[in-house]
Amino acid sequence: MEQEKQFQKFSQRRPLWFEQVEWQNLGEKVVLKIRRSDWIALLLRWLTSRPIYRQIELDEIGSFVWRLCDGSHTIADIAKALQQCYQLSRREAFASLSEFLNQLQKRGLIKFQEGNDK
């Protein structure tokens, strides 16, 4: 019962990308541009007078999910969209989605809003 409550709470969270993460659509894919702030990047930026970015190209499914991380869709909404578009079971959709979102959060690319927070 407690596990079901935790799942319900988790599924109502709303992923939202951080504003400082630049991104662009390239066809079916999304490319994220992340400003590097480590000392090597700062030194290179100082020497070349250009901002140093790290780019991450998401695959088709990752790009699909990223576009929905706008703070208006719950995790449940995104999982349902994954199920419909990619013929995944509910379990597959939630497992893959939760792992991907956790990776994005660990890298500082998204945050989560609780339930009705917008």
C-alpha positions as CSV (number, residue, x, y, z in Angstrom):
1,M,0.0,0.0,0.0
2,E,2.8,2.4,0.9
3,Q,4.6,1.5,-2.3
4,E,1.5,2.4,-4.3
5,K,1.2,5.8,-2.6
6,Q,4.9,6.5,-3.4
7,F,4.3,5.5,-7.0
8,Q,1.2,7.8,-7.3
9,K,3.2,10.7,-5.8
10,F,6.1,10.0,-8.2
11,S,3.8,9.8,-11.2
12,Q,2.2,13.2,-10.5
13,R,5.6,15.0,-10.5
14,R,6.2,17.4,-13.4
15,P,9.7,17.4,-14.9
16,L,10.9,20.8,-16.1
17,W,14.2,21.5,-17.9
18,F,16.4,24.2,-16.4
19,E,16.3,27.5,-18.2
20,Q,20.1,27.7,-18.5
21,V,20.1,24.5,-20.6
22,E,20.0,25.6,-24.3
23,W,18.5,23.1,-26.7
24,Q,17.4,22.9,-30.3
25,N,15.4,20.5,-32.4
26,L,17.3,18.9,-35.3
27,G,14.7,16.9,-37.1
28,E,13.5,14.1,-34.9
29,K,16.3,14.7,-32.4
30,V,17.1,17.2,-29.7
31,V,20.6,18.6,-29.1
32,L,21.3,19.9,-25.6
33,K,24.0,22.6,-25.2
34,I,25.4,22.7,-21.7
35,R,27.8,25.5,-20.6
36,R,30.9,23.9,-19.0
37,S,32.1,25.5,-15.9
38,D,35.1,23.3,-14.9
39,W,38.5,25.0,-14.7
40,I,39.7,23.7,-18.1
41,A,36.6,25.2,-19.8
42,L,37.1,28.5,-18.0
43,L,40.7,28.6,-19.1
44,L,39.8,27.8,-22.7
45,R,37.0,30.4,-22.6
46,W,39.5,33.0,-21.3
47,L,42.0,32.1,-24.0
48,T,39.6,32.0,-26.9
49,S,36.9,34.5,-25.7
50,R,34.2,32.0,-26.6
51,P,31.8,30.2,-24.4
52,I,32.6,26.5,-24.1
53,Y,29.7,24.1,-24.4
54,R,29.2,20.4,-24.1
55,Q,26.7,19.0,-26.5
56,I,24.5,16.0,-25.9
57,E,22.5,14.6,-28.8
58,L,19.4,12.7,-27.5
59,D,18.1,9.7,-29.4
60,E,14.5,9.8,-30.8
61,I,12.8,8.5,-27.6
62,G,15.0,10.7,-25.4
63,S,14.1,13.7,-27.6
64,F,10.4,12.8,-27.4
65,V,10.6,12.8,-23.6
66,W,12.7,16.0,-23.4
67,R,10.2,18.0,-25.4
68,L,7.5,17.0,-22.8
69,C,9.6,18.1,-19.8
70,D,8.1,21.6,-19.9
71,G,6.5,21.5,-16.5
72,S,3.0,21.0,-17.9
73,H,3.1,17.2,-18.2
74,T,3.2,14.8,-15.3
75,I,5.4,11.7,-15.4
76,A,2.2,9.7,-15.8
77,D,1.3,11.8,-18.9
78,I,4.7,11.3,-20.4
79,A,4.6,7.5,-19.7
80,K,1.2,7.3,-21.3
81,A,2.5,9.1,-24.4
82,L,5.5,6.7,-24.6
83,Q,3.2,3.8,-24.4
84,Q,1.0,5.1,-27.2
85,C,3.8,6.2,-29.5
86,Y,6.3,3.4,-29.0
87,Q,4.0,0.5,-28.2
88,L,5.5,0.0,-24.7
89,S,3.8,-1.7,-21.8
90,R,3.0,0.5,-18.8
91,R,5.8,-1.2,-16.8
92,E,8.4,-0.7,-19.6
93,A,7.3,3.0,-20.1
94,F,7.6,3.9,-16.4
95,A,10.9,1.9,-15.9
96,S,12.6,3.5,-18.9
97,L,11.2,7.0,-18.2
98,S,12.1,7.0,-14.5
99,E,15.7,5.9,-15.3
100,F,16.1,8.6,-18.0
101,L,14.6,11.3,-15.8
102,N,16.8,10.4,-12.9
103,Q,19.9,10.6,-15.2
104,L,18.8,14.1,-16.4
105,Q,18.3,15.2,-12.9
106,K,21.7,13.9,-11.8
107,R,23.3,15.9,-14.6
108,G,21.5,19.0,-13.5
109,L,19.4,19.3,-16.6
110,I,15.9,19.0,-15.1
111,K,14.1,19.5,-11.9
112,F,10.8,18.2,-10.6
113,Q,7.7,20.1,-9.6
114,E,5.4,18.4,-7.2
115,G,1.8,17.7,-8.2
116,N,0.0,21.0,-8.9
117,D,3.0,23.3,-8.6
118,K,3.4,25.2,-11.9
